[in-house]
């Protein structure tokens, strides 16, 4: 289940509530990743942790219309292999959701290498206009989950920022009055997947003016990508069968002790036409039971040499 930061949520099927007090994540830096991962724009977490508080509902439980009375019972910093444990309840860190908040790209001129400046581009509540150096960027479209429709139109598959893209009109010195169109993908992986440079080259060619500068909007480093990590996903497990497991383990141990350290002996007697038939079985120490059988027979005045009683089935 997902636990947003700062909110106590009920753990279904239990009287407990879990609150995500603070979620933190550490990512591998570019110096720690293969070059191919860097080119693909991969962001790989190194450590993620949820500072969690466990509550038990003590009053007004079960009615979603009434605020329950909660009592704090445990607190733990949950990591991937370090769950919160309380009275058979175990809460594991399973995943987290990183939501893109903003990027800080740079507007530059690819022909001259001149950098005009950096601007903050927020995914939600995006401003409609940005002033970067001598140029103005007017937002003409936002596609949070970019896709190309059947007729070639730009569209979005959902309102989740899975592949955010922004279309601009760049206006300023030495540019047509209507501006220069530019499509920008916020994440490097989407830039490569949807061929951002090829799209912008075609948009520039459609203007029919070779004197228009080759603009570029891009990131200087992955530090200019801003995420929020407010939702932590947990796997909750309650060990109700643990007492039965311990009972079963105890019974098994008793059986092992009896089998290894205790001797099991059985003796059979049968009289058939004044003939005594005797049989004996033991799980260990055959020589001991052989002597005991000979002594028992001697007590009823039947003399038998113990060595003559063999596994082969000698009879007395």
Secondary structure, DSSP 8 states (H G I E B T S, - for coil): -EEEBT-EEE-TTSSEEEEEEEEEEEE--GGGS-HHHHHTT---EEEEEEEEEEEEEEES-S-TTS--EEEEEEEEEEBTTB-EEETTEEEEEEEEEEEEEEE--EEEETTT--EEEE--EESSS--SEEEETTEEEEEEEEETBEEE-TTS-EEES-SS-SB-EEEEEEE-TTS-TT-EEEEEESSHHHHHHTTHHHHHHHHHHTTT-TTS--EEEE-SSGGGEEEEEEEEEEEEEE-SSHHHHHHHHHHHHHHHHHHHHS--EEEEEEESSS-EEEEEEESS-HHHHHHHHHHHHHHTT----GGG--TTT---
